[in-house]
């Protein structure tokens, strides 16, 4: 399967996040061509600041695989991971991270910092951005545009 196929799965999860009133970010963990973990943003609904899509997907994959180490796995996420998520991805030993839209405010794959290229860290993942970036960007823009129109967010 292609990067676009797995990113479409992540985009579907991002749409679920939007329906729940969360920032629309979705993620899937793939091992040997099979999705083993799914997640979408839920920090508000779960009252958990760590419940970003990537963390939720990593937790799901670790439970299914039976190991917190997810070497050989790929993570597809609709928004460039933040530093917290990048740290979790590194600790999980994810091999490759594919993301859709850049995050110029908190992106840790090169937009603000690049933790995956930090030579002092003991694990490095390959990263690739821009896969279905327009679709992810439209979803984020629509969410924040609607949010700004709400009376309490004006």
TAMO-V756310 format. One record per backbone hydrogen bond with DSSP energy under -1.0 kcal/mol. NH is the residue of the N-H (numbers start at 1). CO is the residue of the C=O. E is the energy in kcal/mol with one decimal. If there is no record, write none. Layout:
BEGIN
nh=NH co=CO e=E
nh=NH co=CO e=E
END
This chain:
BEGIN
nh=6 co=2 e=-1.8
nh=7 co=3 e=-2.4
nh=8 co=4 e=-2.2
nh=9 co=5 e=-1.3
nh=10 co=6 e=-1.9
nh=11 co=7 e=-2.6
nh=12 co=8 e=-2.1
nh=13 co=9 e=-1.7
nh=14 co=10 e=-2.1
nh=15 co=11 e=-2.0
nh=16 co=12 e=-1.3
nh=17 co=13 e=-1.9
nh=18 co=14 e=-2.1
nh=19 co=15 e=-2.1
nh=20 co=16 e=-1.6
nh=21 co=18 e=-1.7
nh=22 co=17 e=-2.9
nh=25 co=23 e=-1.7
nh=27 co=39 e=-2.9
nh=28 co=76 e=-2.4
nh=29 co=37 e=-2.5
nh=30 co=74 e=-3.1
nh=31 co=34 e=-2.9
nh=34 co=31 e=-1.8
nh=36 co=29 e=-2.9
nh=37 co=29 e=-1.4
nh=39 co=27 e=-2.2
nh=41 co=25 e=-2.2
nh=42 co=51 e=-2.6
nh=46 co=42 e=-2.0
nh=48 co=43 e=-1.5
nh=51 co=48 e=-1.9
nh=52 co=50 e=-1.7
nh=56 co=52 e=-2.5
nh=57 co=53 e=-2.4
nh=58 co=54 e=-2.7
nh=59 co=55 e=-2.7
nh=60 co=56 e=-2.2
nh=61 co=57 e=-2.6
nh=62 co=58 e=-2.8
nh=63 co=59 e=-2.2
nh=64 co=60 e=-2.2
nh=65 co=61 e=-3.0
nh=66 co=62 e=-2.2
nh=67 co=62 e=-1.2
nh=70 co=92 e=-4.4
nh=73 co=70 e=-1.9
nh=74 co=30 e=-2.6
nh=75 co=96 e=-2.6
nh=76 co=28 e=-3.0
nh=77 co=98 e=-2.5
nh=78 co=26 e=-2.0
nh=80 co=101 e=-2.6
nh=86 co=82 e=-2.8
nh=87 co=83 e=-2.3
nh=88 co=84 e=-1.9
nh=89 co=85 e=-2.7
nh=90 co=86 e=-2.5
nh=91 co=87 e=-2.5
nh=92 co=88 e=-2.2
nh=94 co=89 e=-1.9
nh=95 co=73 e=-2.3
nh=96 co=73 e=-1.2
nh=97 co=126 e=-3.1
nh=98 co=75 e=-3.1
nh=99 co=128 e=-2.7
nh=100 co=77 e=-1.5
nh=101 co=78 e=-2.0
nh=107 co=103 e=-2.4
nh=108 co=81 e=-3.3
nh=110 co=113 e=-2.6
nh=112 co=107 e=-2.0
nh=113 co=107 e=-1.7
nh=115 co=108 e=-1.6
nh=117 co=114 e=-1.1
nh=121 co=118 e=-1.5
nh=126 co=95 e=-2.4
nh=128 co=97 e=-2.1
nh=130 co=100 e=-1.6
nh=131 co=99 e=-1.6
nh=133 co=130 e=-1.3
nh=136 co=132 e=-2.0
nh=137 co=133 e=-2.9
nh=138 co=134 e=-2.5
nh=139 co=135 e=-1.9
nh=140 co=136 e=-2.3
nh=141 co=137 e=-2.9
nh=142 co=138 e=-2.6
nh=143 co=139 e=-2.0
nh=144 co=140 e=-2.6
nh=145 co=141 e=-2.5
nh=146 co=142 e=-2.2
nh=147 co=143 e=-2.2
nh=148 co=144 e=-2.2
nh=149 co=145 e=-1.2
nh=153 co=150 e=-1.6
END
